[in-house]
Amino acid sequence: MRKLDSRRDFLKTGGALIVGVALPGAVTRVLGQGAAQAVKPPLTPDELDSWIAIRADGGATAFFGKMDMGQGVDVAIGQIVAEELDLPFERVDVVMADTALTCNQGGASGSTGIQMGGKTLRLCAAEARRMLLERAAQRLSAPVEQLSVAGGVVSGPGGRRVGYGELIGGDYFHHKLEWNKLYGNGLLAQGTAKPKPPSGYKVVGQSPPQKVITEKAFGRLRYVTEVRVDGMLHARVIRPPTAGCGPVAIDESSIKDIAGARVVRDKDFVAVVAGREWDAVRAAERLKVQWAPACQPFPPMDKLHAYIRGAKSIGGETPVRRGDVDAAMGTAARVVEAEYEWPLQSHASMGPACAIADVRADGATIWSGTQKSHFARNGTAKLVGLPPEKVRVIWIPGPGSYGRNDAGDAAHDAALISKLIGRPVRLQYMRHDATAWDPKGPAAVYRARAALDADGNIVAYDFFGRGFSRQDVLPIENDPKDTLAGQMTGYAPKGNVLFQTPAEKYEFANKRCGWECVPPLLERNSPLRTGHLRDPLGAETHFASESFIDELAHAAGADPVAFRLKYLKDPRHVAIVKAAAEKAGWSARPYPNPDRGKGAVMTGRGFSYTERNGTLVAMVAEVEVERASGRVWCRRFTVAHDCGLIINPKGLELTIEGNVMQALSRTLFEEVRFDQDRVDSVDWASYPIAEIRDAPEKIDIVLINRPEIPASGGGEPSTRTVPAAIANAIFDATGVRLRKAPLTPERVQRALATLA
């Protein structure tokens, strides 16, 4: 294996990572830097060279500190940079999430890839263009105002021309930027150049394809599982059979007949390594470990929400306070109340995580599918006792993402094992490791009340959520305390107390929304620790809030769409609701459904509307409910989506479709099953997800492009809109209201039985 020690080495190799696997994307063109160049500037956010490089061929390479989870963020970043540099999209390459080559922009989180990460790349590309034009002005002996750029070629008076490659190709800008001194999502670096106005866009707004899809379809994309390093051993971790238990004794003789197999232990952390992967698997299965007596840290599964209701509060907020809710409740003609329950859910990534680590006394290299490579660098550095600058984390596509899944734990496990044995290690989880032990999306209970006057108007609205923190373990792997390896070797866990209130703009005269968090079920080493799952707490909170809005519309005798529009005043919010209703043909049928509860297959439609960090979504779900089986089929979705400026329309549509399918699965099927001392959801049989037969017949998408508004995120907002749309459609079809997710056939059947 050849290690690359600097960004300069990377550029000299043309972007190829010499470990038997290629980096994703088109990053393999030689930049052409020569040995006689000036000294490389430091990789810091205030250096233009940290963000943009112009190659000898006149093309550009952008260095992006986030990664792509299959939604085409790299394509959008390439479009943004190409636009500002006046280059064809095909001539811009994007390097992502390698800590030796990119600045810490926070990784993939919060749908900030374009909204925040893209902002710096746009500003830096504009600054690079400004500097190139200044050089061209000197070369062509003409003022900048008389120059034009097309395809990376600058033209001046008299037909004189010079290309970017001739101006700087292969050299550094050595140009300082203004930087807000923040790392992570909030990082902003910029020069003095002003970006193009949207009216001048030629590349942004188009839909170049994601080349990575072709690579996946033809089996050419290399995943982290395929990385091989000279001299590496294969490893498996040994998790306790019951939660809260540590190893008392280990009988290493139980694996002595497996060639090369050995035990690795540090306090409560236990693993096995071997020269062949199958030998590591066999050793993990056969190793005899005496564990401490089993404890029962969890309540019975059917008492989970009772636990949440009765547990002490560890913190909370009431961020929405308008008017006097209690006084208005006391004068109401009618008060409507409801409670909703959401389960614990697993990330259930397509495959279990894998990481490769080579930890040495003088530095470490880690290959990981983590969403946040820079934070993984910081956390693993602390775990193995190295300064962060001596650790390099290289992002390679993994089997799944969308929150804090098991990838961060795998990186830390691999780093720890490599340090302990002094050899490179490939750590691969098994399916049961991933599903049982990944951080879970929090379970919660929501209580909603509203007061109506005699005319059915809402005079008071009160919404309160209670559940596990969405940051019992933080969404970044910045500290070993938030990983299993860290907690099992003595790092004290310390999460954040964080929950959520609904994101919408209903203008009720008296409105109150608050939340409380309850303690985790087990303080450390827990298979039920909670963390971020795609759109953290968005699906569960808005399942409750938008279902309740639907209940209020029914109580008021109003059409659900008309009811929402009555209390929305912001023009963008009004427009998104109207766009979804119009596309779905909402007004073509009376409300309530005249066929409600009739026939062997009942049909209905439901509406939902949400906001997330500036992105607005409205949705109509059309469902079929089989009376005999209780099966729900979501036949059609209509989604209206407004995220400001749209960079790549087709990529956004595909992202929305992915959101809908994942949220559909979570709404109808997904629930972590557990006993009082262990998690029982360990595979696809015990943790079922949506299958092909559950896919909708059609997903209609209405994209509202607002070039005058900066782009906001598309990776998560439509996730939170799905659950209530489905639940409301089931009510429209059957006349029964389901307030406990997932909406499984068994629960639907029990609800339908109440109609008899």
Buried (B, 14 or more C-beta within 10 A) or exposed (E): BEBBEEBBBBBBBEBBBEBEBBBBBBBEBBBBBEEEEEEBBEBEBBBBBBBBBBBBBBBBBBBBBBBBBBBBBBBBBBBBBBBBBBBBBEBBBBBBBBBBBBBBBBBBBBBBBBBBBBBBBBBBBBBBBBBBBEBBBEBBEBEBEEBEBEEBBBBBEEEBBBBBBBBBBBBBBEBEBBBEEBBBBEBBBBBEBEBBEBEEBBBBBBBBEBBBEEBBEEEEBBBBBBBEBEEBBBBBBBBBEBBBBBBEEBEBEBBEEBEEBBBBBBEBBBBBBBEBBEBBBBBBEBBEBEBEEBEEBBBEBEEBBEBBBEBEEBEBBEEBEBBEBEEBBEEBEEBBEBBBBBBBBBBBBEBBBBBBBBBBEEBBBBBBBBBBBBBBBBBBBBBBEBEBEBBBBBBBBBBBBBBBBBBBBBBBBBBBBBBBBEBBBBBBBBBBBBBBBBBBBBBBBBBBBBBBBEEBBBBBBBBBBBBBBBBBBBBBBBBBBBBBBBBBBEBEBEBEBBBBBBBBBBBBBBBBBBBBBBBBBBBBBBBBBBBBBBBBBBBBBBBBBBBBBBBBBBBBEBBBBBBBBBBBEEEBBBBBBBBBBBBBEBEEEEBBBEEBBBEEEBBBBBBBBBBBBBBBBBBBBBBBBBBEEBBBBBBBBBBBBBBBBBBBBBBBBBBBBBBBBBBBBBBBBBBBEBEBBBBEBBBEEBBBBBEEEBBBEEBBBBBBBBBEBBBBBBBBBBBBBBBBBBBBBBBBBBBBBBBBBBBBBEBBBEBBEEEE
